[in-house]
């Protein structure tokens, strides 16, 4: 028989050492994003701190397998009370009931992920955690820009950039976000060498979890990229495609700030962020008849359920499909 995978961690006996091991696994094996890593480690560190007090200040790894459902409920109640206390101390910050529920759900999800890891790696099992109910959440519907706003955003944002050369950079960046449905992190991670063959119609993107996908480069996107590359200050293959004034990779905060300025000038809500360009890409494809599987592949979603949220955000599209497809729909059409 082959030994369990946890047998390789013979020196780990403490819960916090297991947390460090999990952090390394998330970083190098799971290739979790920095934001996900920070959130997971924050939530699980707080949980281990609570359980450490429960066990009198020490928390051996084996103790995690002895926690009861009551222990987990006490931890979640403690976290809820702490969040409510924080909300009272920060009255100027809007704390919604749904937002608090999402925080609790995130904490439970993080702890379950950690316990799955220690079961696999160290053989520490605790079925009680599976009995802990997570708050039921309403799905967060994407809020895409309209077709008109999504099309005009790149040129409008470029006009707000004082440097003529970098205005072409901003126009190319936001044209790419909308035209290819990229995450801002994916666009800013590109190097010039990845699009040297600008005449190619396909761009290969490395998304979450290191998964590669192919996205089409539409003519307007290629034209915007070509105009930017013609004035790029350091056009060698290893240089970042989108660079800052000092030549380094563009900070996402610069792009977010540019769009924030544009949305204020147009009286748009806070949801008009660079990510809203990706939402617009998916929603407009759906409205024009693209199937969910295709949109899933273009967005790089691991699960179709992540893509299906766009159908909930587009009630008119659902009604149109119903009117065209259901045999009895014709009886219920409203007179024009």
FENDABEL-V363345 format. One record per pair of residues at least 6 apart in sequence whose ideal C-beta (glycine too) atoms are under 7 Angstrom apart, sorted by the first residue. I is the first residue (numbers start at 1). J is the second residue. Records with the same first field share a line. If there is no record, write none. Layout:
I->J ; J
//
This chain:
4->123
5->120 ; 121
6->121 ; 122 ; 123
9->21 ; 121 ; 122
12->18 ; 21 ; 61 ; 122
13->60 ; 61
14->59 ; 60 ; 61
15->48 ; 59 ; 60 ; 61 ; 64
16->48
18->61 ; 118 ; 122
19->44 ; 45 ; 48
21->121
22->114 ; 117
23->41
25->117
26->32 ; 37 ; 40
27->37
31->209 ; 210
33->208
39->106 ; 110
40->110 ; 113
43->106 ; 107 ; 110 ; 111
44->110 ; 111 ; 114
46->79
47->75 ; 111
48->59
50->75 ; 78
51->59 ; 67 ; 75
52->58 ; 59
54->71
55->63
61->118 ; 122 ; 124
62->124
64->118 ; 124 ; 126
65->124 ; 125 ; 126
67->126 ; 128
68->128
69->128 ; 131 ; 132
72->128 ; 129 ; 132
73->132
76->104 ; 108 ; 132
79->104 ; 107
80->104
83->100 ; 103
87->95
98->138
101->135 ; 137
102->137
104->135
105->134 ; 135 ; 137
108->132 ; 134
111->129
112->129
115->126 ; 129
118->124
119->125
139->309 ; 312
141->309 ; 312 ; 313
142->279 ; 283 ; 309 ; 310 ; 313
143->271 ; 276 ; 279
144->276 ; 279 ; 280 ; 283
145->153 ; 272 ; 276 ; 277 ; 280
147->284
150->178 ; 277 ; 280
153->174 ; 262 ; 277
154->171 ; 174 ; 175 ; 224
155->171
156->262
157->170 ; 174 ; 258 ; 259 ; 262
158->167 ; 168 ; 170 ; 171
159->167
160->258 ; 261 ; 262
161->167 ; 170 ; 258
165->231
168->227 ; 228 ; 231
169->228 ; 242
170->258
171->224
172->224 ; 225 ; 227 ; 228
173->187 ; 242 ; 255
174->277
175->220 ; 221 ; 224
176->182 ; 187 ; 221 ; 225
177->184 ; 187 ; 274 ; 277 ; 278
178->277 ; 280 ; 281
179->218 ; 220 ; 221
180->203 ; 215 ; 217 ; 221
181->215 ; 278 ; 281 ; 282 ; 298 ; 299
182->205 ; 278
183->278
184->252 ; 255 ; 274 ; 275
185->252
186->205 ; 207
187->242
188->242 ; 249 ; 250 ; 252
190->241
191->237 ; 238 ; 239 ; 240 ; 241
192->235 ; 236 ; 237 ; 239 ; 241
193->237 ; 238
195->203 ; 225 ; 241
196->237
198->222 ; 225 ; 226
200->217
201->216 ; 217
202->214 ; 216 ; 217
203->215 ; 217
204->212 ; 214
205->212 ; 213 ; 215 ; 300
206->212
207->213 ; 300
208->300
211->300
213->297 ; 300
215->298
229->235
233->243 ; 247
234->243 ; 247
240->249 ; 250
242->250
243->249 ; 250
244->250 ; 251 ; 254
255->274
256->273 ; 274
259->272 ; 273 ; 274
263->272
282->295 ; 299 ; 310
283->310 ; 313 ; 314
285->295
286->295 ; 310 ; 311 ; 314 ; 317
287->314 ; 317
292->304 ; 307 ; 308
295->307
296->304 ; 307
299->307
301->307
311->317 ; 318
322->329
323->329 ; 333
//
